[in-house]
């Protein structure tokens, strides 16, 4: 591990868009039963299916707590006919499974001595909601130490699911999350923008307002609106005016129509439906088709046994004509208040350039 002074942007690093070529996907194997109270039993089977699906396209790295978990995971994946060459287990203990939010933010600079580096943001489990989170908070640095990668440490709280980038200098986020006083109350909006630009290597910060109902992250962008290329944003829209998400999503839709890229060109906006409201134990769950994961040649999309599943898959297949769009039933996974994008983090591929 190489502790870096300064910011990734000062060293020419940037956080790539998700559709750029990847080396692998990172996951943390689930073990915290309280994250899926009364419904944990199917979760390892769902993870096995997710790993099996992704390994058809690229390598998967999995954080495991101990040898017993490693043996269990290997046995599950072997039974699912996943080749041992397609995944790697890492003995990096975690508190919970939400790797998107605490996992390493990989930044790249093909011309640097070390073309791949890690940003290790502070992590406080979405404003201290679910302690303990001490193990999760240090996962990026442990991965960087294992790989001997440079590490940048901004010293402020940030979650991977709270931002999305377009690969051309623009970063999309929400005020509901990043300006929430349970994250970085000492920072103003402009100061947060500076951190985002410097540590993600971006030029322009785009803000939406609130997230969807039931989202315990205070409004992560990955349940709301996502870039599918540098000039196009897909966003979820609720059709039922009586639904509590209707006004929130309409306001964000109107905001999206006013945003421009770094050359001041408007974005093309594509609307995704919302599934019917899903409740479990009296709680509204944050079901959203926007929580898809992009990889090499594929897009995996959460489905909810809903009439709009096929519509959402068709829209996304049209937006990703050169990738296979695959639906994965996430009705049980959703009880943990997140789905496919929330549990994963991408590692970009880099080729060293000798200048």
Buried (B, 14 or more C-beta within 10 A) or exposed (E): BBEBEEBBBEBEBBBBBBBBEBBBBBBBBBBBEEBBEEBBEEBBEBBBBBBBBBBBBBBBBBBBBEEEBBEBBBEBBEEBEBEEEBBEBBEBBBBBBBBBBBBBBBBBBEEBEBBBBBBBBBBBBBBEEBEEBEBBBBBBBBBBBEBEBBBBBBEBBBBBBBBBBBBBBBBBBBBBBBBBEEBBEEBEEEEBBBBBBBBBBBEBBBBBBBBBBBBBBBBBBBBBBBBBBBBBBBBBBBEEEEBEBBEBBEEBBEBBEEBEBBEEEEBEBBEBBBBEBBEBEEEBBBBBBBBBBBBBEBBBBBBBEBEBBEBBBEBBBEBBEEBBBBBBBBBBBBBBBBBBBBBBBBBBBBEEEEE
